[in-house]
């Protein structure tokens, strides 16, 4: 059992590493071609069928790049396809989803205080949501609404917000955000696999057969690429969010997700406009900052919404052990957290304390006061899926302990 748990942990690490590497390759090439496409310049000397060109310098050399909206007159001898980056990213991401969330469904996927379901049902809902999301999205793009670029994007935004809310009603907050990223990434990768690459293959086949390719295939691929452009940054946010419980473990997590999608639009709009040489719209950064501040405000569940007080985060931790609320907080931690956060965890399947955090001794609990406050007091990130049945009153004990120590420090 010990060797199995160690091997499983390393398997998850290896797949996560692979996922990051392939995602860098996919996102990097995507961002490069978006910038290249927007920066193309039309010049009189371009060959027939060429839309624009750009000169670039990198790595000590110069590059002269030309783009054809449909295709060149003849099939080039060497043609590089950018597709495996997308496929490998999705496949490694789904493998990681299986290893971490399906393999550890009771701990990471299911929160029985949100929805009491079995592991097979939870996994089934997960897989079905990813498949259904692509089918609905594809139908919308192929419907008459698909001819209205911005109208379609507005409908898609509403659908994404609805999915954000729906996931938080089924899974743990952490799993909800991860699934929202997977849901969006599935659409993006399926765009490449089901639409963009097949359309390009049709164009290549027409060239080889001596036929003139139909420009509609380029238009359709362009539309899907535009969607991928604006969805990339939110996907990165959701994939990183499992390290930040104030994002996924709060009461307003689905609203935070909705605002993240808007931030993706504002940031990409700045880059797209800049690359197209249409100015530098600084208002997009102001809007992004406002949205981010609003997310921070929502994540702390302020007094205006919950009646709770807010407190600053500490720089040191030793004072927490001397606080009058510490004995009560210690009882909560030892009864709800120490079965995993111990030198020898007793929770089945855990052979090392998560992230090396031990919460057995007074000094250990005091040292991690800030993390306890954020993940088990102010948010519901810990325990995962509330498997140890921590009560709202016990969370208030942890919050009172931390905030009392902070207030005491300020008055000294």
Beta strands, then each sheet from edge to edge (+ up, - down):
strand 1: 50-58
strand 2: 61-68
sheet 1: 1+ 2-
end
